[in-house]
C-alpha cells in the first residue's frame, strides 16, 4: 500500500478498513481536509459515497440534510412513534451542543447528559423529542423498566415490548414511572 503522501486523491477510500488497521487514517484525513475536504469515492464495497472531512462543512451540510430528499413525507399532523434510545445513541450526540434542542428539550438536558462523568443516559422519545430517561433492573427473574420524565401510555406499551425482548426468560415484567 502506498504511503498516504504518495497516494493519488482519486484512489483514496476513507472507508477502507485497512487504513484503520494500519493506523494511517489520521494522516490520510489530515490530507483530505487540506486537499479535498469534500471527497467523492466512486468505487467501494459499499458503493459510491461522499466524505465530508471538515467540521464547518459538516455543519453547513447538516442545515438542510434529509436522508431521502425525494421520499414521500407523512402529514404534518402525524405523530412520531414512541422510541427508546440506548445510552450514547448517535441521535443524542450527532448535533452540536447548541443545536441539541432539536431532540432534547433544555429542561431535560442535565438529566440526559451527565457532564461530571461524561455519561449520556438512555432516553425515550415521545412525538420525536426526548421525554425522559429509562433503566432496566432484573431481580428474582422479574424485569422492571423505570421511566423518569414524562412518559405517556404509548411509551409504556412500547416499554413492555422492550422488556420482553431484552429479558425473554423473565417470569414477570413491570413498567414503573419515577
N, C-alpha and C positions, 0 to 999 in steps of 0.2 A: 504494500500500500504506500503510495507516495506521501511525503510529508505534507502537512497542512499548507505550508507556504508554497509547495510545488504544484498542488492540485489546481486544475482549471476550475473556475467557478461553475461552469455548466455541468461539471461532473460531481459537484458537491451534493450529498444527500444527507441532510441533517437528521433524518430518522433512521439512519443506518446503525443497527445495534453495535457494530464493530467499533465505532468511534467512542462509544461509552465503555466498551470492554477494554479498549486500548487507552482509555482516559485521554483522548485527544480532542474531545468535544469542546473544551474551554478555548483553546487557541482557534479552533475552527469557527466557533460562534463569535469570537472577537473579530476575526477576519470578515465574517458575514456582516457584522454590524458596521464595519468600516467600509467594505467594498460593495455589498449587495444586501442592504438591510431588509428588503422585501424580495426574497429569493424564491424562484419558481423551480420545482423539481419535476420535470416532465415524466420521468420513469422511475418507479419504485415498486416494491412488492405490494404497497398499499395504494397504488395508483398515483396520478399526478397530484401535487399539492403545493401550496404557498407556505413559506415560513416568514413570519414577521418577527424580527430579532431585536428591535429597539423599543423600549418602554413607551416613548412618546408616540411612535407609530401604532403600537398596540392600543393605546387609549384612544387614538383617533379612529382606528378601525372599529373599536368597541362602541362608539357613539351610535352607529346605525346598524349594528350587527344583528342579523337574523339568520338562524340556521338554514331555513328554506325560504328564501325571499319570494318565490312564486307559489308557495304552498297555500292551500285554502286556509283561511283563518276562522276560528269559531266566532259566533256572535259576541259582541262586546259585553252582553249581559251574562254570558256563560261563566259559571264559577269554576275555578281550578279545582281539581280533585284533591282531597287530603293526601299529604305525603309525609313520610318520615325520612329525615336526612341523618346520615351517620355523623359521628364526630369527624371534624376536619373535612366535611364534604366540600367538593370544589365549588359548589354554588355559594357556600359561605365564605370562601376565600378568593373567589375569582375577581371581585370588584375591588378597586382601590378603597381604602377605609372611608373616605368621604362620600363614596357612592354606594355604600352597602345598604343604605336606606331603601334601595330598590327591592330588597328582600328582607332585611332586618330592621324593624322599627327602632327608632332611637331609644325608646323606653325599655327595650329588651337587650340592647347591645351589651350591657355589663353582665347580664345573665348568660348570654351565649359565648362571649369572648372573655375568658379569664386571663387578663394581661399579666397578672402576677407570675403565673407559671406557664404562660403561652399555650393554654388549652382552648379548644373550640368544642363546645358541648354538642351532643346530638340534639337535633331540633325536630319540631313538627311544623308543617305548613298548613294553614287554613286560608283558602282562597288565594294561594300563591305567596303568602307572606308568613314569615316566622311568627308563630303564636305562642311558642314556649319551648321547653326542653323536655327530654324524656330519658328514662333509665329503666333497665330491666334487672330484676333480682329474682333468683330462684332459691327457695328454701323448702326443704322436705318435698321436693318434686312439685311444688306449686310455683308457677311463674307469675310474677307481678310486674306490670308496666305502670310506672308512675309518671304522670303528666304534670308538669309545673308550667303555669301560664294560663292561657285562655283556650282550653280545648272545647270542641263542640261535639255533638253526637256522632258526626261522620268520622272524626279522627279517632274517637273511642272505638267505633266499629272497626276501623282500619287497624287500630292497636291490637284488638283481639286476633286479627289475622296475622299480625306481626309476631305476636307471642306464639301462636300455633306453628308458625313457620320456624321461628328461632329455637323453640323447645318442643318438638313434636312428642317427646316422651313424658312431658309433664302430665300430672293427673288432674290439675286444675289451673285455670287461667283467670287472672284478675286485672282489671284496669282501674286505677285509682287516680284521683287528682290531688295535688298537694297545694 
